[in-house]
């Protein structure tokens, strides 16, 4: 796999995660009236997506700096 291909995939994954994060937050707000517990779990899922995106950003930075860990 080329570096360019991996960077393209990482960018795609970050964007995709951010879309899901926003959707989860929207649905959490809607779910508040149905179940506070469900709404909280959706917010936690959104936070997990945000953390995953941060990890992907760090992977992208490592790749562009040429640092590879084995």
Contact map, one row per residue, 1 for C-alpha under 8 A:
1110110000000000000000000000000000000000000000000000000000000000000000
1111110000000000000000000000000000000000000000000000000000000000000000
1111111000000000000000000000000000000000000000000000000000000010000000
0111111100000000000000000000000000000000000000000000000000000000000000
1111111110000000000000000000000000000000000000000000000000000000000000
1111111111000000000000000000000000000000000000000000000000000000000000
0011111111100000000000000000000000000000000000000000000000010010000000
0001111111110000000000000000000000000000000000000000000000000000000000
0000111111111000000000000000000000000000000000000000000000000000000000
0000011111111100000000000000000000000000000000000000000110010000000000
0000001111111110000000000000000000000000000000000000000000000000000000
0000000111111111000000000000000000000000000000000000000000000000000000
0000000011111111100000000000000000000000000000000000100100000000000000
0000000001111111110000000000000000000000000000000000100110000000000000
0000000000111111111000000000000000000000000000000000000000000000000000
0000000000011111111100000000000000000000000000000000000000000000000000
0000000000001111111110000000000000000000000000001101100000000000000000
0000000000000111111111000000000000000000000000001100100000000000000000
0000000000000011111111100000000000000000000000000000000000000000000000
0000000000000001111111110000000000000000000001001000000000000000000000
0000000000000000111111111000000000000000000011101100000000000000000000
0000000000000000011111111100000000000000000001000000000000000000000000
0000000000000000001111111110000000000000000000000000000000000000000000
0000000000000000000111111111000000000000011011000000000000000000000000
0000000000000000000011111111100000000000011001000000000000000000000000
0000000000000000000001111111110000000000000000000000000000000000000000
0000000000000000000000111111111000000010010000000000000000000000000000
0000000000000000000000011111111100000111111000000000000000000000000000
0000000000000000000000001111111100000010000000000000000000000000000000
0000000000000000000000000111111111000010000000000000000000000000000000
0000000000000000000000000011111111110110000000000000000000000000000000
0000000000000000000000000001111111110110000000000000000000000000000000
0000000000000000000000000000011111110000000000000000000000000000000000
0000000000000000000000000000011111110000000000000000000000000000000000
0000000000000000000000000000001111111110000000000000000000000000000000
0000000000000000000000000000001111111111000000000000000000000000000000
0000000000000000000000000000000000111111100000000000000000000000000000
0000000000000000000000000001001100111111110000000000000000000000000000
0000000000000000000000000011111100111111111000000000000000000000000000
0000000000000000000000000001000000011111111100000000000000000000000000
0000000000000000000000000001000000001111111110000000000000000000000000
0000000000000000000000011011000000000111111111000000000000000000000000
0000000000000000000000011001000000000011111111100000000000000000000000
0000000000000000000000000000000000000001111111110000000000000000000000
0000000000000000000010010000000000000000111111111000000000000000000000
0000000000000000000111011000000000000000011111111100000000000000000000
0000000000000000000010000000000000000000001111111110000000000000000000
0000000000000000000000000000000000000000000111111111000000000000000000
0000000000000000110110000000000000000000000011111111100000000000000000
0000000000000000110010000000000000000000000001111111110000000000000000
0000000000000000000000000000000000000000000000111111111000000000000000
0000000000000000100000000000000000000000000000011111111100000000000000
0000000000001100110000000000000000000000000000001111111110000000000000
0000000000000000000000000000000000000000000000000111111111000000000000
0000000000000000000000000000000000000000000000000011111111100000000000
0000000001001100000000000000000000000000000000000001111111110000000000
0000000001000100000000000000000000000000000000000000111111111000000000
0000000000000000000000000000000000000000000000000000011111111100000000
0000000000000000000000000000000000000000000000000000001111111110000000
0000001001000000000000000000000000000000000000000000000111111111000000
0000000000000000000000000000000000000000000000000000000011111111100000
0000000000000000000000000000000000000000000000000000000001111111111100
0010001000000000000000000000000000000000000000000000000000111111111100
0000000000000000000000000000000000000000000000000000000000011111111000
0000000000000000000000000000000000000000000000000000000000001111111000
0000000000000000000000000000000000000000000000000000000000000111111100
0000000000000000000000000000000000000000000000000000000000000111111110
0000000000000000000000000000000000000000000000000000000000000110011111
0000000000000000000000000000000000000000000000000000000000000000001111
0000000000000000000000000000000000000000000000000000000000000000000111
